[in-house]
């Protein structure tokens, strides 16, 4: 005998019921679109810069929500940390800048 977990005694698990796997919730999708539209209307990245200057606490709170909490190396391996001398660090930065990596800094 199958026990119905639904307290009302109706419904229950039915094959094919509900959203198919991988289909996003319509409300979530429309909410994300509305937030994106409002962000663009407020000035996009320029708006975030203003928030960063005017209210750094709010800006840092936002950063804490969008920056990954854990960062991994290639293929999910732990990041290897090396102690590098100031001279070696300067050499590496010079190499990056020499090949056109101005946007790194």
ABEGO torsion letter per residue (X at the ends): XBBBABAAGBEEBBBGBEBBBGBBBAAAAAAAAAAAAAAAAAGEAAAAAAAAAABAAAAAAAAAAABBABBBBBGGBBBBBBBBBAAAAAAAAAAAAAAGAAAAX
